[in-house]
């Protein structure tokens, strides 16, 4: 399970670098989590949290205001 943690943090980080609009990023993260729900069930909740953590990490590292639209 550690590999999934690393993978989804990395994917969230990449999304944070590529998508500047927070609303679009959240939609993409939710879609990924919903698709993952059909594969691994309730583990999609962990996926959602990991993607959000990666996204927020990218925004913090690149010093963008994470709350702006």
N, C-alpha and C positions, 0 to 999 in steps of 0.2 A: 504493500500500500504506500510505502514511502515514494516509490517511483511515480505513482499517480499524483501525490502531493507536489513533487518537484515539477512534473509535467504541467499541471494546471496552474501553478504559481507562474511558471514561465509563459504559458499561454496568456494569462491575465496581464503579465508584464508587457508582452508584445502588443496586446490589445491597447494597453495604456499608452504605448508609444505611437501606435498607428491611428487611433481614434481620438480626436481632440474633443469631440462633443460628448459630454457625460451621459446624456439621455440615449444616444445611439449606442454607446458602449454598454450601458446597462441592458438594453434590449438584446444586444449580441450575447452578452453573458447569460441572460435568462434563456435565450434560445439554445445555447450550448448546454445549459443545465437540463433543460427539458428533454433534449435529445438524449442526453446521458441517462436521464431517468428511465427511458425505455430500454437501455442496455443493462444498467446496474441497479435500478430501483432507487431505494432510499439514499444510496450513496451520492445521489445528485445534490443533496443538501450540502455535503462536504465539498463537492465540486463547485457549487455556487460560492461558498465561503472562500475556497482557494483562489478562484478566478477574481473575486473582488479584492482579496489581499494582494494578488499580483498586480491588479490594475492600480490600486492605491499606492503600492510601492513604486510603480513606474512614475506616477504623478508626483510623488514626493521626491524621488531621485532627480527628476527633471525640473523640479521647483516650479511646477505650474499650480495655480490655485485649483484644488480639486473640487471646489464648490461652485465655480463659475459655470455658466451654461455655454 
